Amino acid sequence: MSRSNPYLGRAQRFIGLLRHCQVLGMVVQEASKESLTIELPYNESHVGNPSTGVIHGGVLTTLMDTACGTMVINALPEFELCPTLDLRVDYIRAAEPNKSIFAFAEAYRVSRHVVFTRCTVHQGDVGEPVANCVGTFMRIGSHLSPPDFKQAVLGDEGEG
């Protein structure tokens, strides 16, 4: 985790606290206030069709929802948990077996009540997507976010 990049550290800690992210093996590669990239290394336990080795669509949806939700954490001026309101997914093509999958997410609008995000899943070239999504997340306010979880995500930056 990087002290020089609080967005990367925050995203890594957030992902590290979510059990489904641990089980799937998600790894935050890059993060800033504007975007982030999460890698999902190929794993046979993610396969939906054993005869093709193609990753199950539910795994891709989970990756996109997680990437967008993590992006929300970094886009807001103060930490607050924001539940998913809507996630609209377009599956474009099957991911190639035995290759990592990457989710590139952005928050393109932050309003008083909703954060708007988009994500592209690819296998090394964002211009050749496997899937795309747009997601909206409801702002509940920092005061309603569990303090222990907030401290765990913010780490040292949450002190003081």
C-alpha positions as CSV (number, residue, x, y, z in Angstrom):
1,M,0.0,0.0,0.0
2,S,1.3,3.4,-0.9
3,R,1.6,6.4,1.5
4,S,2.4,8.6,-1.5
5,N,-0.9,7.8,-3.1
6,P,-3.7,7.8,-0.6
7,Y,-6.2,6.8,-3.3
8,L,-4.4,3.6,-4.0
9,G,-4.1,2.8,-0.3
10,R,-7.7,3.5,0.4
11,A,-8.8,1.4,-2.6
12,Q,-6.6,-1.5,-1.5
13,R,-7.8,-1.4,2.1
14,F,-11.5,-1.2,0.9
15,I,-11.0,-4.3,-1.4
16,G,-9.1,-6.1,1.3
17,L,-12.0,-5.8,3.7
18,L,-14.6,-7.3,1.4
19,R,-14.7,-11.1,1.6
20,H,-16.0,-11.7,-1.9
21,C,-13.0,-9.6,-3.2
22,Q,-10.6,-11.8,-1.2
23,V,-12.2,-15.0,-2.5
24,L,-12.1,-13.9,-6.1
25,G,-8.6,-12.6,-5.8
26,M,-9.1,-9.0,-6.9
27,V,-6.1,-6.7,-6.8
28,V,-6.1,-2.9,-7.1
29,Q,-3.4,-2.0,-9.7
30,E,-3.9,1.8,-10.0
31,A,-6.1,4.4,-8.3
32,S,-6.6,8.1,-8.3
33,K,-9.4,10.5,-7.7
34,E,-10.4,10.2,-11.4
35,S,-10.1,6.4,-12.0
36,L,-8.9,3.1,-10.9
37,T,-8.0,-0.3,-12.3
38,I,-8.6,-3.7,-10.6
39,E,-7.1,-6.9,-11.8
40,L,-8.9,-10.2,-11.5
41,P,-6.3,-12.9,-12.2
42,Y,-7.6,-15.9,-14.1
43,N,-8.7,-18.8,-11.9
44,E,-10.5,-22.0,-12.9
45,S,-12.9,-21.5,-10.0
46,H,-14.3,-18.4,-11.9
47,V,-15.2,-20.4,-15.0
48,G,-18.8,-20.7,-15.9
49,N,-18.5,-23.2,-18.8
50,P,-15.8,-25.8,-18.2
51,S,-15.8,-26.9,-21.8
52,T,-14.6,-23.4,-22.9
53,G,-12.9,-22.0,-19.8
54,V,-14.8,-18.7,-20.1
55,I,-15.3,-16.7,-16.9
56,H,-18.8,-16.7,-15.6
57,G,-20.8,-13.5,-16.2
58,G,-21.6,-13.2,-12.5
59,V,-17.9,-12.9,-11.7
60,L,-17.6,-10.1,-14.3
61,T,-20.6,-8.3,-12.8
62,T,-19.2,-8.6,-9.3
63,L,-15.9,-7.2,-10.6
64,M,-17.6,-4.2,-12.3
65,D,-19.8,-3.4,-9.3
66,T,-16.8,-3.6,-7.0
67,A,-14.7,-1.4,-9.2
68,C,-17.4,1.2,-9.5
69,G,-18.1,1.1,-5.8
70,T,-14.4,1.5,-5.0
71,M,-14.2,4.4,-7.4
72,V,-17.0,6.1,-5.5
73,I,-14.9,5.9,-2.3
74,N,-12.1,7.8,-4.0
75,A,-14.3,10.3,-5.8
76,L,-16.0,11.7,-2.7
77,P,-14.5,14.5,-0.6
78,E,-15.2,12.5,2.6
79,F,-15.6,8.8,3.2
80,E,-19.1,7.4,3.0
81,L,-20.4,4.0,2.0
82,C,-22.7,4.3,-1.0
83,P,-24.9,1.3,-1.9
84,T,-25.5,0.4,-5.5
85,L,-28.7,1.8,-6.8
86,D,-28.4,0.5,-10.4
87,L,-25.9,-1.4,-12.5
88,R,-26.5,-1.8,-16.2
89,V,-24.1,-4.2,-17.9
90,D,-23.4,-4.8,-21.6
91,Y,-21.5,-8.1,-22.3
92,I,-19.6,-7.6,-25.5
93,R,-17.6,-10.8,-26.0
94,A,-16.4,-13.7,-24.0
95,A,-13.1,-13.2,-22.1
96,E,-10.2,-15.3,-23.3
97,P,-9.5,-18.2,-21.0
98,N,-6.2,-18.2,-18.9
99,K,-5.8,-14.4,-19.0
100,S,-6.3,-11.8,-16.3
101,I,-9.3,-9.5,-16.6
102,F,-9.0,-5.8,-15.7
103,A,-11.8,-3.4,-14.7
104,F,-11.2,0.3,-15.4
105,A,-13.7,2.5,-13.5
106,E,-14.4,6.2,-13.4
107,A,-16.9,8.4,-11.5
108,Y,-18.1,10.9,-14.0
109,R,-20.6,12.8,-11.9
110,V,-21.0,13.3,-8.2
111,S,-24.2,14.9,-7.1
112,R,-25.7,15.6,-3.6
113,H,-27.5,12.3,-3.6
114,V,-26.1,10.0,-6.3
115,V,-22.6,9.2,-7.8
116,F,-22.6,8.1,-11.4
117,T,-19.9,5.7,-12.6
118,R,-18.8,3.7,-15.6
119,C,-16.5,0.7,-16.0
120,T,-14.9,-1.2,-18.9
121,V,-13.7,-4.7,-18.4
122,H,-10.8,-5.7,-20.7
123,Q,-7.9,-8.1,-21.0
124,G,-5.0,-5.6,-21.5
125,D,-6.5,-3.2,-24.0
126,V,-9.3,-0.9,-22.8
127,G,-10.2,-0.3,-26.4
128,E,-11.2,-4.0,-26.8
129,P,-13.8,-4.4,-24.0
130,V,-15.2,-7.7,-22.7
131,A,-18.0,-5.8,-21.0
132,N,-19.1,-2.3,-20.1
133,C,-21.3,-1.0,-17.3
134,V,-22.8,2.2,-15.9
135,G,-23.7,2.3,-12.3
136,T,-25.3,4.7,-9.9
137,F,-24.6,4.7,-6.1
138,M,-26.8,6.3,-3.4
139,R,-25.0,8.8,-1.1
140,I,-26.1,8.1,2.5
141,G,-23.7,10.6,4.2
142,S,-20.5,10.1,6.1
143,H,-22.4,10.2,9.4
144,L,-24.3,6.9,8.5
145,S,-21.1,5.0,7.5
146,P,-19.9,2.6,10.3
147,P,-17.0,4.4,12.1
148,D,-14.9,1.2,12.4
149,F,-15.2,0.4,8.7
150,K,-14.4,4.0,7.8
151,Q,-11.2,3.9,10.0
152,A,-10.2,0.6,8.5
153,V,-10.5,2.0,4.9
154,L,-8.9,5.3,5.6
155,G,-6.0,3.8,7.7
156,D,-3.5,6.4,8.9
157,E,-5.1,9.1,6.7
158,G,-8.2,8.9,8.9
159,E,-6.4,10.0,12.1
160,G,-6.3,13.5,13.3
